[in-house]
């Protein structure tokens, strides 16, 4: 990610998450100091008590599937395999599915990227191939790049699951959908994975809805992490997973899943998580910052300290992250560059030539030009986001 400005950037009078009032300085793509005074030559941004958080981390998404609406074809599912089978049976006849599949993959991926960026998800774990169109050098977000994965036991089979785990370094995360359902087959998947030897401290099971208390206790004791997607679980199965044991052990992160089954974005998932009572409010932000970064083996993300990547969110003064929607975010910054946010901060952080006026859910915002181009170059739109008339021609 390039930078046209190399002078340090100093956020002053900030309510810095985990540290209280103070100053945070950024040089290039990284935080260079926390609590140190402003230096001569710094560009100074007075946040006037607004909250400063690390960019949030989405531990589970399928980026190419976020242009679809939520879909299900029966009132109740026993497990995710039934849902997948229903979709497969209609893949060539349902106009929603055929229309969605006709959109070029590069355009679908763009919508997935924009979805995450606008809600402050600056790092995303893509649970699918890192397609060639996902060129890390040109993306306005970070994608997890060092990881292993299998889809699920039902899709990949036991031998493929074991092989992908074996090929994943012990210090990199390995992901698999597991326990995604309420029936006996979903409940038994943890036992099968344990028998395969793939339940290790670098393993992250996604969903875990079908796991009973004894199973959860065994997995926690093995150091296995869980990625919680409450919106998807509630939509498909009318209940959410029990996750308190994983959270108490520091082994829980939050994911949005795709819009085929999940909420609109990670902020909406966080809001749902705040309402279902599985995790104490005081711990919710950690699920998408510090704790998520540790589980995904990202030592320079999810926290505010010298040397960390300068992925930053500015929230209104006193705001709780789980109460906000994407239009409420004052600023989203990745690797030291503002990507979207309010005009008063854009005036200080973005050159005029790189600023595109827009509205996000009816709120006036400014987008960095590369983000606006992602929207403009796609034949599908991101609902609720509109570029100002003539904005791209002027830019």
Beta strands, then each sheet from edge to edge (+ up, - down):
strand 1: 9-16
strand 2: 20-27
strand 3: 30-34
strand 4: 43-46
strand 5: 51-54
strand 6: 56-61
strand 7: 121-126
strand 8: 142-143
strand 9: 147-149
strand 10: 173-178
strand 11: 203-207
strand 12: 225-228
strand 13: 252-254
strand 14: 312-315
strand 15: 331-334
strand 16: 337-341
strand 17: 355-360
strand 18: 363-368
strand 19: 385-387
sheet 1: 3+ 2- 1+ 4+
sheet 2: 3+ 2- 1+ 5+ 14- 15+ 16- 18+ 17- 19+
sheet 3: 6+ 7+ 8+
sheet 4: 9+ 10+ 11+ 12+ 13+
end
